[in-house]
Amino acid sequence: MDIPHWRNEIDEIDKELLRLLNLRARLAIKVGALKKEADLPFCDPDRERYVLDRLQDLNDGPLDQRAIDKLFRRIIRESRRVETRTVGESHPQALNQV
């Protein structure tokens, strides 16, 4: 296989990652709406720790544990940002967690 072939494979994976990240964000908005109805904070450190720990356990590389932690901390932070922007959280400090 040549470079264009592998780049095409990467492009397809990027497309799928984008679709999945947007799906994740839509689900986070739904969770955020339920949290707002229940008067719960958007930031749930226990849940976030669970997600990060679970992904560390599932990771079989070649990305190392630090990379997984950094990537998913950012994904979680962006999900929370979308939640707060869309649902209207009144506590902007929630964005600074993780």
C-alpha positions in Angstrom: 0.0 0.0 0.0 1.1 3.5 -0.7 0.9 6.9 1.1 -2.2 8.1 -0.6 -4.0 4.8 0.3 -3.1 5.2 4.0 -4.0 8.9 4.0 -7.4 8.0 2.5 -7.9 5.6 5.4 -7.0 8.3 7.9 -9.4 10.7 6.2 -12.2 8.2 6.6 -11.4 7.6 10.2 -11.3 11.4 10.8 -14.7 11.6 9.2 -16.0 8.9 11.5 -14.4 10.5 14.6 -16.1 13.8 13.8 -19.5 12.1 13.5 -18.9 10.3 16.8 -17.7 13.4 18.6 -20.8 15.3 17.5 -23.0 12.4 18.5 -21.3 12.4 21.9 -21.9 16.2 22.2 -25.6 15.8 21.4 -25.9 13.2 24.1 -24.0 15.4 26.6 -26.6 18.2 25.8 -29.4 15.8 26.7 -27.7 14.8 29.9 -27.1 18.5 30.6 -30.8 19.3 30.2 -31.6 16.5 32.7 -29.0 17.8 35.1 -30.5 21.3 34.9 -34.0 20.0 35.5 -32.8 18.2 38.6 -30.7 21.2 39.7 -27.5 19.2 39.5 -24.1 20.7 38.6 -22.9 20.1 35.1 -19.5 19.0 36.4 -19.5 15.5 37.9 -15.9 14.8 38.9 -16.7 11.2 40.0 -18.2 10.4 36.6 -15.3 12.1 34.8 -12.8 10.1 36.8 -14.7 6.9 36.0 -14.7 7.7 32.3 -10.9 8.5 32.3 -10.0 5.4 34.4 -12.2 3.1 32.2 -10.6 4.4 29.0 -7.1 3.9 30.5 -8.1 0.3 31.3 -9.4 -0.3 27.7 -6.4 1.3 26.0 -4.2 -1.2 24.2 -2.1 1.4 22.3 -0.2 2.5 20.5 -1.4 5.7 22.1 0.1 5.8 25.6 -1.9 6.5 28.8 -0.9 10.1 28.9 -2.2 10.7 25.4 -5.5 9.0 26.2 -5.8 11.1 29.4 -5.1 14.4 27.5 -7.4 13.6 24.6 -10.4 12.6 26.7 -10.0 15.4 29.2 -10.3 17.7 26.3 -13.3 15.8 24.9 -15.0 16.0 28.3 -14.2 19.7 28.7 -15.6 20.5 25.2 -18.7 18.4 25.9 -19.2 20.4 29.1 -18.7 23.6 27.2 -21.4 22.6 24.7 -23.7 21.6 27.5 -23.4 24.9 29.3 -23.7 26.9 26.2 -26.7 25.1 25.0 -28.6 24.4 28.2 -27.6 27.6 29.9 -25.7 26.8 33.0 -25.2 29.8 35.2 -21.9 28.6 36.7 -19.1 29.3 34.2 -16.5 27.8 36.5 -17.9 24.4 35.5 -15.9 24.9 32.3 -12.6 24.9 34.1 -12.9 21.4 35.5 -10.9 18.4 34.2 
